[in-house]
Amino acid sequence: MKQNIIYPDYKNSILNITNSILNRYGAKPYYSTLSVLDKVLEKNHKNTVVIIMDGMGDDMLKNNLSESSFLRSNQRGTLTSVFPSSTVPATTAYYSGLSPLEHSWLGWSLYFKEFARYIDIYPECDTHTKEKVNRSFLDYVRYESTDKKMRGIENYFVCPSGIIQDYVIQKPVGVGSVEEMFDTICRLCNAPNEKYILAYWFWPDYEMHEYGCYAASVRDFMKNTDNQIKLMCEQIQDSVIIVSADHGLIDVNERIPLDEIPEITECLIMPPFIESRAMTFFVKPDMKQAFEQRFNHLFSEDYSLFSKEDVLDRNLLGTGTAHPKALDFLGDFLACAIGERYFSYETDLSVPAHNYAALHGGLTEKEMIVPLIVIES
């Protein structure tokens, strides 16, 4: 069933949070800043903290916390995610201040022609075999992180110990739990010197993938998080704490195994990739028209299909100068989810496909809209 569709607004998105912060610390912003955030940042608090709660969309926040909760009572509005509305492109937008078009980290799984290999870019492993790959692929998708743009201020990146990404920010701090993350932020804020602290936690996304957006375990996690952030803010002085997300999620009801649909597979040069709800297709030159007709006949209720030219003309991935690899990763067509079903494409049939309860990456309102929460302590 089709949902409310939201396109990324690169003047009112998570990308603009980072650009407001760049502006606050004297670096040239790449995109417009957020006036509601600028008014707070111009007070020049000692510390600026940005907390990214993976998957904490506006819809799930409203459905799992009461209006009187600490987070919701400090909400200043909503923003769009970038597109694709997924962890890799969105968190990289936070880390760089650049759009997916500019930083090129378009999604979870990307095909690198230099290695003739599909790579899961955050785990740094082969998409199909899951074996670790040589990190040389990073040389092709380098970007300048925010800490290199903000001079004369301490930068920290607080994140789960198992997923420290040393290319994000110069001082990563690994933590073992969300409670430890908030304790660490508190400790850093109360230490001497001015700081910018970026923090990321991979829940509630992880829990929603397995159990859905409105499961009891998700609600319990959000209530605990709400309380933990409140306690943290009560112990911090002269700081502004910005809480948002990379994207939201939507409950899904059916997996579509594209590899089992011959009228689609016979059109393709290679298996599709990026994300299950934002999938790119490299199509045989003499079958582009047939592919488009067949795809729309089969999936028009579930996906909007855009040609590569349409994607770029609509600025779906952002504006600015395109990273060469972003153009490499983008095939002849990009399918963007607008309903409650999702694609899979299996190359190893001995490994059963995973069935998800909730997903992200598409253009639905639930995936695209995230809260902007601002607390001054």
ZAFIMI-697787 format. One line per 2 residues: number of its first residue (from 1); for each residue x, y, z of C-alpha. Coordinates in Angstrom, 2 decimals, always signed. Example, Ala and Ser with C-alpha at 12.3 -4.5 7.8 and 13.67 -1.06 7.14 Angstrom:
# ZAFIMI-697787
1 = +12.30:-4.50:+7.80 | +13.67:-1.06:+7.14;
***
This chain:
# ZAFIMI-697787
1 = +0.00:+0.00:+0.00 | +1.33:+3.42:-0.98;
3 = +2.32:+5.72:+1.87 | +2.74:+9.48:+2.20;
5 = +5.80:+10.34:+0.12 | +8.42:+12.83:+1.31;
7 = +11.38:+13.95:-0.79 | +14.56:+15.16:+0.92;
9 = +14.60:+18.88:+1.63 | +18.26:+19.86:+1.65;
11 = +17.36:+23.19:+3.24 | +15.66:+21.50:+6.20;
13 = +17.41:+18.18:+6.72 | +19.83:+16.41:+9.02;
15 = +22.56:+17.70:+6.71 | +21.76:+21.24:+7.83;
17 = +22.42:+20.36:+11.48 | +26.08:+19.77:+10.67;
19 = +26.24:+22.89:+8.52 | +24.87:+24.99:+11.40;
21 = +27.62:+23.56:+13.59 | +30.30:+24.25:+10.98;
23 = +29.05:+27.83:+10.85 | +29.12:+28.05:+14.67;
25 = +32.82:+27.16:+14.74 | +33.93:+29.41:+11.93;
27 = +34.04:+26.89:+9.10 | +32.33:+27.61:+5.81;
29 = +29.04:+25.69:+5.57 | +28.33:+23.79:+2.38;
31 = +24.56:+24.00:+2.73 | +22.15:+26.42:+4.37;
33 = +21.97:+26.41:+8.15 | +18.93:+25.92:+10.40;
35 = +17.73:+29.22:+11.86 | +16.15:+27.53:+14.90;
37 = +19.52:+25.93:+15.68 | +21.59:+28.99:+14.81;
39 = +19.76:+31.05:+17.46 | +20.84:+28.56:+20.12;
41 = +24.38:+28.09:+18.83 | +25.06:+31.82:+18.69;
43 = +24.97:+31.83:+22.50 | +28.40:+30.17:+22.32;
45 = +27.93:+27.45:+24.89 | +31.12:+25.75:+25.99;
47 = +30.10:+22.42:+24.45 | +28.02:+21.36:+21.48;
49 = +26.77:+17.76:+21.50 | +25.00:+15.98:+18.64;
51 = +23.45:+12.60:+19.48 | +22.35:+10.38:+16.58;
53 = +19.91:+7.68:+17.66 | +19.80:+5.27:+14.72;
55 = +16.28:+4.88:+13.36 | +14.58:+7.26:+15.81;
57 = +12.15:+8.76:+13.31 | +9.45:+11.22:+14.24;
59 = +6.72:+8.61:+13.78 | +8.27:+6.06:+16.14;
61 = +9.07:+8.78:+18.68 | +5.41:+9.88:+18.82;
63 = +4.20:+6.30:+19.07 | +6.64:+5.17:+21.77;
65 = +6.92:+8.22:+24.05 | +4.25:+10.43:+25.57;
67 = +3.97:+14.10:+24.66 | +5.21:+14.99:+28.16;
69 = +8.39:+12.91:+27.83 | +11.71:+14.74:+28.07;
71 = +12.64:+14.26:+24.42 | +9.27:+15.21:+22.97;
73 = +8.86:+18.21:+25.26 | +12.19:+19.53:+23.93;
75 = +11.42:+18.91:+20.28 | +11.83:+22.03:+18.13;
77 = +10.49:+20.62:+14.88 | +11.15:+17.98:+12.23;
79 = +13.70:+17.50:+9.47 | +14.00:+15.22:+6.49;
81 = +16.71:+12.64:+6.21 | +18.91:+12.59:+3.14;
83 = +18.28:+10.04:+0.42 | +18.61:+7.13:+0.56;
85 = +17.10:+7.34:+4.04 | +19.55:+4.85:+5.46;
87 = +22.38:+4.66:+7.97 | +25.41:+4.85:+5.69;
89 = +24.45:+7.91:+3.60 | +22.79:+9.70:+6.52;
91 = +25.47:+9.26:+9.17 | +28.12:+10.19:+6.61;
93 = +26.18:+13.41:+6.02 | +26.52:+14.11:+9.75;
95 = +30.23:+13.28:+9.67 | +31.02:+15.43:+6.63;
97 = +28.35:+18.09:+6.14 | +28.02:+16.80:+2.58;
99 = +25.13:+15.20:+0.71 | +25.23:+11.59:-0.53;
101 = +25.90:+12.90:-4.04 | +29.02:+14.63:-2.73;
103 = +30.38:+12.08:-0.24 | +29.41:+8.99:-2.34;
105 = +28.52:+6.66:+0.56 | +25.16:+5.87:-1.00;
107 = +24.19:+2.77:+0.98 | +25.07:-0.39:+2.83;
109 = +26.25:-2.46:-0.14 | +28.19:-0.84:-3.01;
111 = +29.83:-2.35:-6.08 | +33.45:-1.30:-6.54;
113 = +34.48:-1.89:-10.13 | +38.12:-1.44:-9.09;
115 = +37.90:-4.74:-7.20 | +34.99:-6.36:-9.11;
117 = +33.37:-6.80:-5.72 | +30.26:-5.88:-3.75;
119 = +31.32:-4.43:-0.40 | +29.25:-3.83:+2.74;
121 = +30.85:-0.50:+3.40 | +30.51:-0.10:+7.18;
123 = +31.41:-3.67:+8.22 | +34.15:-3.57:+5.53;
125 = +33.28:-7.03:+4.25 | +32.28:-8.76:+1.03;
127 = +28.51:-8.44:+0.64 | +28.03:-12.07:-0.37;
129 = +30.75:-14.04:+1.44 | +30.97:-11.71:+4.50;
131 = +34.77:-12.09:+4.56 | +36.74:-8.98:+5.59;
133 = +38.12:-6.96:+2.68 | +41.26:-4.90:+2.32;
135 = +40.59:-1.33:+3.46 | +42.05:+0.06:+0.25;
137 = +38.50:+0.52:-1.04 | +38.27:+3.50:+1.33;
139 = +40.78:+5.38:-0.84 | +38.11:+5.63:-3.54;
141 = +35.43:+7.16:-1.29 | +37.40:+9.56:+0.89;
143 = +35.77:+12.72:+2.22 | +36.87:+15.44:+4.64;
145 = +35.34:+14.95:+8.09 | +34.06:+17.85:+10.19;
147 = +36.95:+17.80:+12.66 | +39.34:+18.80:+9.88;
149 = +37.19:+21.84:+9.12 | +36.80:+23.12:+12.68;
151 = +40.12:+24.42:+13.98 | +41.00:+25.15:+17.57;
153 = +38.32:+22.99:+19.19 | +38.43:+19.48:+20.59;
155 = +36.40:+16.95:+18.59 | +35.18:+13.60:+19.90;
157 = +33.19:+10.78:+18.34 | +31.43:+8.57:+20.91;
159 = +30.15:+5.30:+19.43 | +29.79:+1.55:+20.05;
161 = +33.21:-0.03:+20.56 | +32.62:-2.66:+17.90;
163 = +32.02:-0.19:+15.08 | +34.60:+2.55:+15.63;
165 = +35.24:+4.22:+12.29 | +38.60:+5.93:+12.50;
167 = +37.95:+7.98:+9.37 | +34.99:+9.79:+10.97;
169 = +36.60:+12.04:+13.54 | +40.04:+12.30:+15.09;
171 = +39.21:+11.19:+18.65 | +36.89:+8.15:+18.63;
173 = +35.73:+6.96:+22.05 | +34.27:+3.44:+22.16;
175 = +31.49:+2.55:+24.60 | +29.71:-0.68:+25.46;
177 = +26.17:+0.48:+26.17 | +23.87:+3.42:+25.61;
179 = +24.14:+4.25:+29.32 | +27.94:+4.35:+29.00;
181 = +27.56:+6.62:+25.98 | +25.60:+9.18:+28.00;
183 = +28.03:+8.89:+30.93 | +30.93:+9.52:+28.55;
185 = +29.27:+12.57:+27.06 | +28.69:+13.91:+30.56;
187 = +32.33:+13.36:+31.53 | +33.65:+15.04:+28.38;
189 = +31.34:+18.04:+28.76 | +32.35:+18.61:+32.38;
191 = +36.09:+18.43:+31.59 | +37.99:+21.64:+30.73;
193 = +38.12:+23.11:+27.21 | +35.54:+23.78:+24.53;
195 = +34.34:+20.70:+22.67 | +32.24:+19.40:+19.82;
197 = +31.00:+15.90:+20.64 | +29.30:+13.70:+18.07;
199 = +27.69:+10.55:+19.44 | +26.02:+7.62:+17.68;
201 = +24.12:+4.59:+18.96 | +22.76:+1.82:+16.70;
203 = +19.45:+1.39:+18.53 | +16.44:+1.64:+18.29;
205 = +17.12:+0.72:+14.63 | +18.46:-2.74:+15.48;
207 = +15.45:-3.63:+17.62 | +12.92:-2.34:+15.08;
209 = +14.46:-4.39:+12.27 | +13.67:-7.51:+14.25;
211 = +10.38:-6.69:+16.00 | +8.81:-3.68:+14.28;
213 = +8.54:+0.01:+15.08 | +5.99:-0.29:+17.89;
215 = +7.12:-3.42:+19.74 | +7.16:-3.44:+23.54;
217 = +10.96:-3.80:+23.55 | +11.28:-0.70:+21.37;
219 = +9.00:+1.26:+23.69 | +11.01:+0.13:+26.73;
221 = +14.26:+1.17:+25.09 | +12.89:+4.61:+24.23;
223 = +11.57:+5.17:+27.75 | +14.97:+4.25:+29.19;
225 = +16.75:+6.48:+26.66 | +14.43:+9.36:+27.46;
227 = +15.24:+9.02:+31.15 | +18.98:+8.61:+30.56;
229 = +19.19:+11.75:+28.42 | +17.24:+13.71:+31.02;
231 = +19.62:+12.60:+33.79 | +22.63:+13.42:+31.62;
233 = +21.39:+16.91:+30.84 | +20.82:+17.60:+34.53;
235 = +24.51:+16.94:+35.19 | +25.96:+19.03:+32.34;
237 = +26.55:+22.76:+32.40 | +26.97:+25.34:+29.64;
239 = +26.21:+22.92:+26.81 | +23.71:+22.53:+24.01;
241 = +22.57:+18.96:+23.30 | +21.04:+18.23:+19.90;
243 = +19.27:+14.88:+19.55 | +18.07:+13.55:+16.22;
245 = +18.35:+10.48:+13.98 | +19.77:+9.35:+10.70;
247 = +16.38:+8.16:+9.39 | +13.11:+6.59:+10.49;
249 = +11.73:+3.12:+9.77 | +8.49:+1.65:+8.48;
251 = +6.94:-1.72:+9.31 | +7.13:-3.94:+6.22;
253 = +4.86:-6.83:+5.35 | +6.42:-8.78:+2.48;
255 = +9.81:-9.53:+0.93 | +9.97:-9.54:-2.88;
257 = +12.71:-11.95:-4.10 | +13.80:-10.23:-7.31;
259 = +16.24:-13.04:-8.15 | +13.20:-15.29:-8.67;
261 = +11.54:-13.04:-11.25 | +12.97:-13.92:-14.72;
263 = +11.34:-11.01:-16.56 | +13.47:-8.71:-14.35;
265 = +16.69:-10.71:-14.04 | +17.02:-11.23:-17.79;
267 = +17.25:-7.45:-18.23 | +20.17:-7.00:-15.83;
269 = +23.90:-6.82:-16.44 | +24.67:-7.57:-12.79;
271 = +22.84:-8.03:-9.48 | +21.31:-4.81:-8.12;
273 = +22.61:-3.20:-4.93 | +22.68:-0.23:-2.48;
275 = +19.68:-0.92:-0.19 | +16.62:-3.16:-0.31;
277 = +14.35:-0.08:-0.37 | +16.65:+2.05:-2.56;
279 = +17.99:-0.32:-5.19 | +19.97:+0.56:-8.29;
281 = +19.86:-1.47:-11.53 | +22.43:-1.73:-14.31;
283 = +20.40:-2.77:-17.34 | +21.40:-4.24:-20.72;
285 = +21.39:-1.40:-23.29 | +18.82:-3.07:-25.56;
287 = +16.46:-3.87:-22.67 | +16.09:-0.52:-20.86;
289 = +12.62:+0.15:-22.22 | +11.48:-3.40:-21.50;
291 = +12.89:-3.22:-17.97 | +11.12:+0.02:-17.20;
293 = +7.78:-1.27:-18.52 | +8.06:-4.60:-16.71;
295 = +9.19:-3.04:-13.45 | +6.35:-0.51:-13.37;
297 = +3.80:-3.18:-14.28 | +4.94:-5.39:-11.41;
299 = +5.91:-2.91:-8.70 | +4.36:+0.54:-9.24;
301 = +2.43:+0.22:-5.95 | +5.65:-0.52:-4.07;
303 = +8.40:+1.50:-5.77 | +8.90:+4.65:-7.82;
305 = +11.42:+4.04:-10.59 | +13.71:+6.89:-11.61;
307 = +16.25:+6.96:-14.41 | +19.76:+8.06:-13.50;
309 = +19.07:+11.36:-15.25 | +15.89:+11.88:-13.20;
311 = +17.75:+11.18:-9.96 | +20.31:+13.85:-10.77;
313 = +17.82:+16.37:-12.19 | +15.62:+16.11:-9.09;
315 = +18.63:+16.48:-6.76 | +17.39:+13.37:-4.99;
317 = +20.87:+12.66:-3.63 | +21.64:+16.32:-2.94;
319 = +23.23:+19.22:-4.78 | +26.82:+20.31:-5.24;
321 = +29.62:+18.62:-7.16 | +29.04:+14.91:-7.61;
323 = +31.71:+12.58:-6.24 | +32.98:+10.40:-9.12;
325 = +32.14:+7.23:-7.19 | +28.57:+8.40:-6.53;
327 = +28.04:+8.45:-10.28 | +29.74:+5.05:-10.57;
329 = +27.46:+3.51:-7.96 | +24.30:+4.88:-9.56;
331 = +23.03:+2.55:-12.27 | +20.62:+3.16:-15.14;
333 = +17.65:+3.18:-12.75 | +17.05:+3.73:-9.05;
335 = +13.99:+2.13:-7.43 | +12.75:+4.03:-4.37;
337 = +10.29:+2.34:-2.02 | +6.90:+4.01:-1.51;
339 = +4.97:+1.11:+0.03 | +5.34:-1.60:+2.67;
341 = +7.15:-4.28:+0.68 | +10.88:-4.62:+0.09;
343 = +13.27:-6.24:-2.36 | +15.85:-8.94:-1.83;
345 = +18.28:-10.31:-4.39 | +20.10:-13.46:-3.33;
347 = +23.24:-14.74:-5.06 | +23.91:-17.57:-2.61;
349 = +20.75:-19.63:-2.44 | +22.20:-21.85:+0.29;
351 = +21.83:-18.94:+2.73 | +18.17:-18.12:+3.44;
353 = +17.17:-14.46:+3.03 | +16.42:-12.56:+6.22;
355 = +12.86:-11.43:+6.77 | +12.59:-8.03:+8.44;
357 = +9.81:-6.54:+10.54 | +10.76:-2.94:+9.72;
359 = +13.14:-1.30:+7.24 | +14.38:+2.06:+5.96;
361 = +15.88:+3.54:+2.82 | +12.68:+4.55:+1.02;
363 = +10.72:+7.73:+0.43 | +7.85:+7.20:+2.85;
365 = +7.14:+9.79:+5.50 | +7.94:+7.32:+8.29;
367 = +11.41:+6.72:+6.87 | +12.17:+10.28:+5.83;
369 = +11.02:+12.47:+8.75 | +13.11:+12.73:+11.94;
371 = +12.80:+14.95:+15.02 | +14.98:+17.93:+15.90;
373 = +15.40:+17.98:+19.69 | +17.41:+20.76:+21.34;
375 = +18.26:+21.01:+25.06 | +20.26:+23.82:+26.65;
377 = +21.79:+22.87:+29.97;
***
